[in-house]
Amino acid sequence: MDALEKDAQKLQLLSPSVCVEVGSGSGVVSAFLASIVGPSALYICTDVNPEAAQCTKETASCNRVSLQPVVTDLVGSRGIEAAWAGGKRGREVTDRFLPLVSQLLSADGLFYLIAVAENDPEEIIRSLGNYGLTGESCLSTRARNERLSVLRFHRKGT
């Protein structure tokens, strides 16, 4: 959320029409984004866990924003690893999704990804570069014993 707050003015100027969160969990990130961007966008919050979708619905209600929770498996993952820790080796689910980002991202859209050090954020940036996206670590922090990075991507040349 700190990265979104840091980019608030940029996000407001972009005036997105659709915002998608993959693995929304509680929905707090999308609710925060909705408080920045406003009600003109459609906020789709996906998760494999029906309880997470219900939690997203409650978060939206508590924050007086409109979020659309969807229970779906966008990348064909199975088992508990799909709902926890990003799958085996920390990137199983993410690595299935990353090739789709360049197809889904609008011409002036932004894609944010939270990665832990074991996910190899620099390799993720290089990998998405092969799909026509430019990326950078826009925020890094430590949460207990994990080093977190927020990666931000956009189309090359935009």
N, C-alpha and C positions, 0 to 999 in steps of 0.2 A: 504494500500500500504506500510505502514511502516513495517508491519509484513513480507511482501514479501521481502522488501529490507533487513530486518534483516536476513532473511533466504536465501538470494540470492545465497550464495556459496553452501548451501545444495541443493537448487533447481537445480542449474547447474549440480551438481554431479549426481543427480537423473536422469537427462536427460529424462524427461517425454515424452512420445509419443503422449499423448492426455491430454488436460487440458479442464475442463468443468466449466463454471461459470453459476450458476443458479440465475436468477434475475439480469441480467447483466446491466440493465439500460443504461447508457451512453457507457459502454464498456471500461471505463478508467482502471479498475482493470485488465482486461484481456490484454489490450494493454501494461500496465506496466509489467505484468508477461511475455508477449512475448518479451519485451525488455531485460528481465533478462535471460530467458531460450533460446531464439533464435528461428529461423524459422523452426527447425527440428520437432517441435511439431505441432499438429493440435489443434487449439483453437476454441472450440464450446461455443458460448455465447447464452444462452437461456433466453427468457423473454416472458411473456404473452402479452406484449404490442408491437404492430407493430411499433409504433413510437420509442420505445426504441431500437428495432432491427435496424431501420434506423440510429439512433444516433450512435449505436455501429459501423455500417458500416462506418460512417463519421469519427468517432474517429480512427478507424483502418487506414483509408486513410491518415488522418492528421499525424499519428505517423509512417507511412510506415511499418505497420505490417499486417499480414494476420489473420483476425478473421472471423469466420463463424457464423453470427447471425442466430438464429433459433427462430421463433415465435412458442411457444409451451407451453402447460400447463402440466408439468410433473407430477403433483400430484392431478389433478382433482379439482382445486379450481375454484370458480365462484365469479363473482362480483368484485367491485372495490377493496375489501380487498386483493385480490390476487396480485394486482399490487402496493399496498401501505401498509406499516406498517406490513407486514407479516401476514395479516389476523386478524381475531378476536382474542382478548387477546394477540396479538403480536406473537403467535406461531402456529396458525392454519395451515398455509401452511408448516412451518418448521417441525412441528411434523409429517406431512404426508411424508415428504422427508427423515427424519433422519433414519428410518428403512432400507431405500434403500442404504444408504451410504456404509455399509460394503459389500454389494453385488457388488457395482460399483467400489470401490477403489481397485487399483492394490496392489499386495503384498508389494511393497515398496512405495506406494503412500502416499500423504498427503492430508488431507481435512481441509480447513480453513472455519470457520464460524464466522460471525460478529453477536454479540448478545448485546442487551442492558440489563441493570440491571433487568428490568421487565420480561425479558425472562428467568431468573434464569439460568445463565450460568453453575453454579455448578451442577444443576439438569440435564442439557443437557450432561455434561461430564459423569455423572453417568449413564444416559440412554444409551449413546453410548457404555459405558463399557459393557453393557449387550449384545451388538452385536459384541464383540471381538475387540473393539477399545480402545486405550488409548488416553486420551485427557488432555490438559492443556490450561490455559490462557497464551498466549505468549505475549500479549500486552494489556494494558488497558489505556484508555484515556477518557477525558471528551470533549464532543462536545456540546457546549451551555448547555442545562439542562439535557443532557443524558450522562450516564456513559456507554461507549462502551468497550467491550472486544473482542479481536480476539482470538478465540479458534482454536487450532491446534490438529488434530487427526492423528493417524497412527495405523496400526495393532499391536496388542499386540505381544511383542517379536521381533519386527523389529526396 
